[in-house]
Amino acid sequence: MVEVTREERVDHLIESYYRTTAETFNCSVGKTSHGAKAIKEQTSIALKALKTLGFKIEYDERVISQLAEIQVGLEECCSSGKFEDKISELDDVDFLTKQMVSEYAETLSMRDKDFAE
């Protein structure tokens, strides 16, 4: 996750300078990338950001909970991960675009029933 960018000798010491290997890191544990609590928090932050951008939206804890449940449901029913290996091999595509490709691939490969749900 980090790499040495340069090393300098200062007297009898070697100073090493490091940088991250990516702009962002996406960590997940288990089937869903986040727990229900984390998804609710992320949803709340996203809704606040939309409001800050000028979108006229109203929401409360109930709406946030509903949106979080929908997100968890989408991950459970519609995220197969069957494209992850091939997408990771796309060397000419950056990380955020790979995420978008993954979402599109999952949507395009859904059964009609899953899509309707």
Backbone as JSON Lines, residues from 0, in Angstrom:
{"i":0,"aa":"M","n":[0.82,-1.2,0.0],"ca":[0.0,0.0,0.0],"c":[0.86,1.26,0.0]}
{"i":1,"aa":"V","n":[2.13,1.11,0.33],"ca":[3.06,2.24,0.23],"c":[4.31,1.78,-0.51]}
{"i":2,"aa":"E","n":[5.0,2.75,-1.08],"ca":[6.25,2.45,-1.77],"c":[7.28,3.52,-1.44]}
{"i":3,"aa":"V","n":[8.51,3.16,-1.52],"ca":[9.61,4.1,-1.28],"c":[9.74,4.99,-2.5]}
{"i":4,"aa":"T","n":[9.72,6.32,-2.29],"ca":[9.88,7.24,-3.41],"c":[11.32,7.69,-3.56]}
{"i":5,"aa":"R","n":[12.02,7.82,-2.43],"ca":[13.44,8.15,-2.5],"c":[14.1,7.86,-1.17]}
{"i":6,"aa":"E","n":[15.4,7.73,-1.21],"ca":[16.2,7.53,0.0],"c":[17.37,8.5,-0.05]}
{"i":7,"aa":"E","n":[17.68,9.08,1.12],"ca":[18.81,10.01,1.22],"c":[19.69,9.6,2.39]}
{"i":8,"aa":"R","n":[20.97,9.73,2.18],"ca":[21.93,9.45,3.25],"c":[22.21,10.77,3.96]}
{"i":9,"aa":"V","n":[21.98,10.78,5.28],"ca":[22.28,11.93,6.12],"c":[23.21,11.43,7.2]}
{"i":10,"aa":"D","n":[24.49,11.81,7.08],"ca":[25.53,11.29,7.96],"c":[25.52,9.76,7.92]}
{"i":11,"aa":"H","n":[25.24,9.13,9.07],"ca":[25.24,7.66,9.13],"c":[23.83,7.07,9.03]}
{"i":12,"aa":"L","n":[22.87,7.92,8.71],"ca":[21.47,7.45,8.63],"c":[20.99,7.48,7.18]}
{"i":13,"aa":"I","n":[20.04,6.62,6.9],"ca":[19.37,6.65,5.61],"c":[17.92,7.06,5.85]}
{"i":14,"aa":"E","n":[17.52,8.18,5.26],"ca":[16.14,8.65,5.38],"c":[15.36,8.12,4.19]}
{"i":15,"aa":"S","n":[14.24,7.48,4.48],"ca":[13.38,6.94,3.42],"c":[12.1,7.74,3.36]}
{"i":16,"aa":"Y","n":[11.65,8.05,2.14],"ca":[10.42,8.78,1.93],"c":[9.44,7.86,1.2]}
{"i":17,"aa":"Y","n":[8.2,7.85,1.66],"ca":[7.2,6.93,1.15],"c":[6.01,7.68,0.59]}
{"i":18,"aa":"R","n":[5.25,7.0,-0.25],"ca":[3.97,7.52,-0.73],"c":[3.02,6.34,-0.9]}
{"i":19,"aa":"T","n":[1.74,6.65,-0.95],"ca":[0.75,5.59,-1.14],"c":[0.77,5.13,-2.58]}
{"i":20,"aa":"T","n":[0.34,3.91,-2.82],"ca":[0.34,3.37,-4.17],"c":[-0.97,3.65,-4.91]}
{"i":21,"aa":"A","n":[-1.94,4.22,-4.2],"ca":[-3.22,4.56,-4.83],"c":[-3.77,5.82,-4.18]}
{"i":22,"aa":"E","n":[-4.66,6.5,-4.9],"ca":[-5.3,7.7,-4.34],"c":[-6.27,7.33,-3.24]}
{"i":23,"aa":"T","n":[-7.01,6.25,-3.45],"ca":[-7.97,5.79,-2.45],"c":[-7.83,4.29,-2.29]}
{"i":24,"aa":"F","n":[-8.25,3.8,-1.14],"ca":[-8.26,2.37,-0.87],"c":[-9.67,1.98,-0.48]}
{"i":25,"aa":"N","n":[-10.15,0.9,-1.05],"ca":[-11.48,0.4,-0.75],"c":[-11.31,-0.94,-0.03]}
{"i":26,"aa":"C","n":[-11.61,-0.94,1.25],"ca":[-11.46,-2.15,2.05],"c":[-12.83,-2.72,2.37]}
{"i":27,"aa":"S","n":[-12.94,-4.03,2.34],"ca":[-14.21,-4.64,2.7],"c":[-13.96,-5.94,3.44]}
{"i":28,"aa":"V","n":[-14.95,-6.3,4.25],"ca":[-14.87,-7.54,5.01],"c":[-16.19,-8.25,4.81]}
{"i":29,"aa":"G","n":[-16.15,-9.49,4.41],"ca":[-17.37,-10.25,4.24],"c":[-18.07,-9.94,2.93]}
{"i":30,"aa":"K","n":[-19.34,-10.31,2.87],"ca":[-20.09,-10.19,1.62],"c":[-20.38,-8.74,1.25]}
{"i":31,"aa":"T","n":[-20.74,-7.91,2.22],"ca":[-21.01,-6.52,1.94],"c":[-19.79,-5.69,2.26]}
{"i":32,"aa":"S","n":[-19.66,-4.59,1.56],"ca":[-18.47,-3.77,1.76],"c":[-18.53,-2.97,3.06]}
{"i":33,"aa":"H","n":[-19.7,-2.85,3.64],"ca":[-19.85,-2.1,4.88],"c":[-20.94,-2.76,5.72]}
{"i":34,"aa":"G","n":[-20.9,-2.53,7.0],"ca":[-21.98,-2.97,7.84],"c":[-23.16,-2.04,7.69]}
{"i":35,"aa":"A","n":[-24.3,-2.43,8.2],"ca":[-25.51,-1.62,8.08],"c":[-25.32,-0.24,8.71]}
{"i":36,"aa":"K","n":[-24.64,-0.19,9.84],"ca":[-24.4,1.09,10.51],"c":[-23.56,2.02,9.63]}
{"i":37,"aa":"A","n":[-22.53,1.48,9.03],"ca":[-21.66,2.28,8.16],"c":[-22.41,2.76,6.92]}
{"i":38,"aa":"I","n":[-23.27,1.91,6.37],"ca":[-24.05,2.31,5.19],"c":[-25.01,3.43,5.55]}
{"i":39,"aa":"K","n":[-25.64,3.34,6.73],"ca":[-26.54,4.42,7.17],"c":[-25.78,5.73,7.32]}
{"i":40,"aa":"E","n":[-24.58,5.65,7.9],"ca":[-23.76,6.85,8.08],"c":[-23.36,7.44,6.73]}
{"i":41,"aa":"Q","n":[-22.95,6.58,5.81],"ca":[-22.55,7.03,4.49],"c":[-23.74,7.64,3.74]}
{"i":42,"aa":"T","n":[-24.92,7.06,3.88],"ca":[-26.12,7.59,3.25],"c":[-26.46,8.96,3.8]}
{"i":43,"aa":"S","n":[-26.37,9.11,5.11],"ca":[-26.63,10.4,5.74],"c":[-25.68,11.47,5.23]}
{"i":44,"aa":"I","n":[-24.41,11.14,5.13],"ca":[-23.41,12.09,4.63],"c":[-23.7,12.47,3.18]}
{"i":45,"aa":"A","n":[-24.08,11.47,2.37],"ca":[-24.38,11.72,0.96],"c":[-25.6,12.63,0.81]}
{"i":46,"aa":"L","n":[-26.63,12.41,1.63],"ca":[-27.82,13.25,1.56],"c":[-27.51,14.68,1.99]}
{"i":47,"aa":"K","n":[-26.7,14.84,3.03],"ca":[-26.29,16.18,3.46],"c":[-25.51,16.89,2.36]}
{"i":48,"aa":"A","n":[-24.64,16.14,1.68],"ca":[-23.85,16.72,0.58],"c":[-24.76,17.17,-0.56]}
{"i":49,"aa":"L","n":[-25.77,16.36,-0.89],"ca":[-26.71,16.73,-1.94],"c":[-27.45,18.01,-1.57]}
{"i":50,"aa":"K","n":[-27.83,18.12,-0.31],"ca":[-28.52,19.32,0.16],"c":[-27.6,20.54,0.05]}
{"i":51,"aa":"T","n":[-26.33,20.36,0.4],"ca":[-25.35,21.43,0.3],"c":[-25.18,21.88,-1.15]}
{"i":52,"aa":"L","n":[-25.29,20.95,-2.07],"ca":[-25.18,21.28,-3.5],"c":[-26.41,22.01,-4.03]}
{"i":53,"aa":"G","n":[-27.45,22.12,-3.21],"ca":[-28.63,22.86,-3.61],"c":[-29.84,22.01,-3.98]}
{"i":54,"aa":"F","n":[-29.73,20.7,-3.85],"ca":[-30.88,19.85,-4.13],"c":[-31.89,20.01,-3.01]}
{"i":55,"aa":"K","n":[-33.14,20.18,-3.37],"ca":[-34.2,20.36,-2.39],"c":[-34.75,19.0,-2.01]}
{"i":56,"aa":"I","n":[-34.12,18.38,-1.02],"ca":[-34.54,17.07,-0.56],"c":[-34.84,17.14,0.93]}
{"i":57,"aa":"E","n":[-35.8,16.37,1.33],"ca":[-36.15,16.26,2.74],"c":[-35.93,14.81,3.16]}
{"i":58,"aa":"Y","n":[-35.35,14.63,4.31],"ca":[-35.11,13.27,4.81],"c":[-35.03,13.3,6.32]}
{"i":59,"aa":"D","n":[-35.26,12.14,6.89],"ca":[-35.14,11.96,8.33],"c":[-34.51,10.59,8.57]}
{"i":60,"aa":"E","n":[-34.45,10.19,9.81],"ca":[-33.82,8.91,10.16],"c":[-34.52,7.74,9.48]}
{"i":61,"aa":"R","n":[-35.83,7.81,9.32],"ca":[-36.59,6.74,8.67],"c":[-36.19,6.61,7.21]}
{"i":62,"aa":"V","n":[-36.06,7.72,6.51],"ca":[-35.66,7.7,5.1],"c":[-34.25,7.16,4.95]}
{"i":63,"aa":"I","n":[-33.36,7.59,5.83],"ca":[-31.97,7.1,5.8],"c":[-31.94,5.6,6.01]}
{"i":64,"aa":"S","n":[-32.73,5.1,6.96],"ca":[-32.79,3.66,7.21],"c":[-33.32,2.89,6.0]}
{"i":65,"aa":"Q","n":[-34.35,3.44,5.36],"ca":[-34.91,2.79,4.18],"c":[-33.89,2.72,3.04]}
{"i":66,"aa":"L","n":[-33.2,3.84,2.81],"ca":[-32.18,3.85,1.76],"c":[-31.05,2.87,2.06]}
{"i":67,"aa":"A","n":[-30.65,2.8,3.32],"ca":[-29.59,1.86,3.71],"c":[-30.05,0.41,3.5]}
{"i":68,"aa":"E","n":[-31.31,0.11,3.84],"ca":[-31.84,-1.24,3.62],"c":[-31.85,-1.6,2.14]}
{"i":69,"aa":"I","n":[-32.21,-0.64,1.3],"ca":[-32.21,-0.87,-0.15],"c":[-30.79,-1.17,-0.63]}
{"i":70,"aa":"Q","n":[-29.82,-0.4,-0.14],"ca":[-28.42,-0.62,-0.53],"c":[-27.95,-2.02,-0.12]}
{"i":71,"aa":"V","n":[-28.26,-2.41,1.11],"ca":[-27.88,-3.75,1.58],"c":[-28.57,-4.81,0.72]}
{"i":72,"aa":"G","n":[-29.85,-4.6,0.42],"ca":[-30.59,-5.55,-0.42],"c":[-30.0,-5.67,-1.81]}
{"i":73,"aa":"L","n":[-29.59,-4.54,-2.39],"ca":[-28.97,-4.58,-3.71],"c":[-27.67,-5.37,-3.69]}
{"i":74,"aa":"E","n":[-26.88,-5.18,-2.66],"ca":[-25.63,-5.91,-2.54],"c":[-25.87,-7.41,-2.38]}
{"i":75,"aa":"E","n":[-26.92,-7.76,-1.63],"ca":[-27.21,-9.18,-1.4],"c":[-27.76,-9.87,-2.64]}
{"i":76,"aa":"C","n":[-28.68,-9.2,-3.34],"ca":[-29.33,-9.88,-4.47],"c":[-28.6,-9.71,-5.78]}
{"i":77,"aa":"C","n":[-27.88,-8.65,-5.94],"ca":[-27.42,-8.29,-7.28],"c":[-25.91,-8.16,-7.42]}
{"i":78,"aa":"S","n":[-25.15,-8.42,-6.41],"ca":[-23.69,-8.31,-6.51],"c":[-23.08,-9.71,-6.49]}
{"i":79,"aa":"S","n":[-22.77,-10.19,-7.67],"ca":[-22.22,-11.54,-7.75],"c":[-20.7,-11.54,-7.67]}
{"i":80,"aa":"G","n":[-20.08,-10.45,-8.09],"ca":[-18.62,-10.39,-8.08],"c":[-17.98,-11.21,-9.18]}
{"i":81,"aa":"K","n":[-18.78,-11.7,-10.12],"ca":[-18.24,-12.59,-11.15],"c":[-17.36,-11.87,-12.16]}
{"i":82,"aa":"F","n":[-17.37,-10.54,-12.16],"ca":[-16.56,-9.78,-13.1],"c":[-15.28,-9.22,-12.48]}
{"i":83,"aa":"E","n":[-15.12,-9.38,-11.18],"ca":[-14.0,-8.74,-10.48],"c":[-12.64,-9.08,-11.06]}
{"i":84,"aa":"D","n":[-12.39,-10.36,-11.34],"ca":[-11.08,-10.76,-11.86],"c":[-10.78,-10.11,-13.21]}
{"i":85,"aa":"K","n":[-11.74,-10.15,-14.11],"ca":[-11.52,-9.58,-15.44],"c":[-11.38,-8.05,-15.37]}
{"i":86,"aa":"I","n":[-12.17,-7.4,-14.52],"ca":[-12.09,-5.95,-14.39],"c":[-10.74,-5.55,-13.8]}
{"i":87,"aa":"S","n":[-10.24,-6.32,-12.86],"ca":[-8.95,-5.99,-12.24],"c":[-7.81,-6.08,-13.26]}
{"i":88,"aa":"E","n":[-8.01,-6.82,-14.34],"ca":[-6.98,-6.95,-15.39],"c":[-6.99,-5.79,-16.38]}
{"i":89,"aa":"L","n":[-7.94,-4.89,-16.27],"ca":[-8.0,-3.74,-17.18],"c":[-6.95,-2.71,-16.75]}
{"i":90,"aa":"D","n":[-5.76,-2.82,-17.3],"ca":[-4.65,-1.98,-16.88],"c":[-4.79,-0.52,-17.31]}
{"i":91,"aa":"D","n":[-5.54,-0.26,-18.37],"ca":[-5.67,1.11,-18.87],"c":[-6.85,1.86,-18.25]}
{"i":92,"aa":"V","n":[-7.44,1.3,-17.19],"ca":[-8.61,1.9,-16.53],"c":[-8.27,2.2,-15.07]}
{"i":93,"aa":"D","n":[-8.57,3.44,-14.62],"ca":[-8.27,3.78,-13.23],"c":[-9.26,3.14,-12.27]}
{"i":94,"aa":"F","n":[-8.95,3.22,-10.98],"ca":[-9.73,2.53,-9.95],"c":[-11.2,2.94,-9.93]}
{"i":95,"aa":"L","n":[-11.48,4.25,-9.96],"ca":[-12.87,4.71,-9.88],"c":[-13.66,4.27,-11.12]}
{"i":96,"aa":"T","n":[-13.01,4.28,-12.28],"ca":[-13.7,3.82,-13.49],"c":[-13.96,2.31,-13.41]}
{"i":97,"aa":"K","n":[-13.03,1.56,-12.82],"ca":[-13.24,0.13,-12.64],"c":[-14.47,-0.13,-11.77]}
{"i":98,"aa":"Q","n":[-14.66,0.71,-10.74],"ca":[-15.85,0.56,-9.9],"c":[-17.12,0.8,-10.73]}
{"i":99,"aa":"M","n":[-17.08,1.82,-11.58],"ca":[-18.23,2.11,-12.42],"c":[-18.49,0.97,-13.4]}
{"i":100,"aa":"V","n":[-17.44,0.44,-14.0],"ca":[-17.57,-0.69,-14.92],"c":[-18.19,-1.88,-14.19]}
{"i":101,"aa":"S","n":[-17.74,-2.12,-12.97],"ca":[-18.28,-3.22,-12.17],"c":[-19.78,-3.04,-11.93]}
{"i":102,"aa":"E","n":[-20.19,-1.83,-11.55],"ca":[-21.61,-1.57,-11.3],"c":[-22.43,-1.75,-12.57]}
{"i":103,"aa":"Y","n":[-21.93,-1.24,-13.71],"ca":[-22.65,-1.4,-14.97],"c":[-22.74,-2.88,-15.36]}
{"i":104,"aa":"A","n":[-21.64,-3.6,-15.21],"ca":[-21.63,-5.03,-15.56],"c":[-22.64,-5.8,-14.72]}
{"i":105,"aa":"E","n":[-22.69,-5.51,-13.42],"ca":[-23.65,-6.18,-12.55],"c":[-25.08,-5.84,-12.97]}
{"i":106,"aa":"T","n":[-25.35,-4.57,-13.29],"ca":[-26.69,-4.16,-13.7],"c":[-27.09,-4.82,-15.01]}
{"i":107,"aa":"L","n":[-26.16,-4.82,-15.97],"ca":[-26.47,-5.38,-17.29],"c":[-26.68,-6.89,-17.25]}
{"i":108,"aa":"S","n":[-26.09,-7.56,-16.26],"ca":[-26.22,-9.01,-16.2],"c":[-27.33,-9.48,-15.26]}
{"i":109,"aa":"M","n":[-28.11,-8.56,-14.72],"ca":[-29.2,-8.94,-13.81],"c":[-30.31,-9.67,-14.55]}
{"i":110,"aa":"R","n":[-30.96,-10.56,-13.82],"ca":[-32.19,-11.16,-14.34],"c":[-33.28,-10.11,-14.26]}
{"i":111,"aa":"D","n":[-34.31,-10.24,-15.06],"ca":[-35.41,-9.27,-15.08],"c":[-36.01,-9.11,-13.69]}
{"i":112,"aa":"K","n":[-36.16,-10.22,-12.97],"ca":[-36.75,-10.18,-11.62],"c":[-35.89,-9.33,-10.69]}
{"i":113,"aa":"D","n":[-34.56,-9.54,-10.73],"ca":[-33.66,-8.74,-9.88],"c":[-33.7,-7.28,-10.25]}
{"i":114,"aa":"F","n":[-33.73,-7.0,-11.56],"ca":[-33.76,-5.62,-12.01],"c":[-35.03,-4.92,-11.53]}
{"i":115,"aa":"A","n":[-36.16,-5.61,-11.65],"ca":[-37.44,-5.04,-11.21],"c":[-37.42,-4.78,-9.7]}
{"i":116,"aa":"E","n":[-36.81,-5.7,-8.96],"ca":[-36.73,-5.54,-7.51],"c":[-35.89,-4.35,-7.15]}
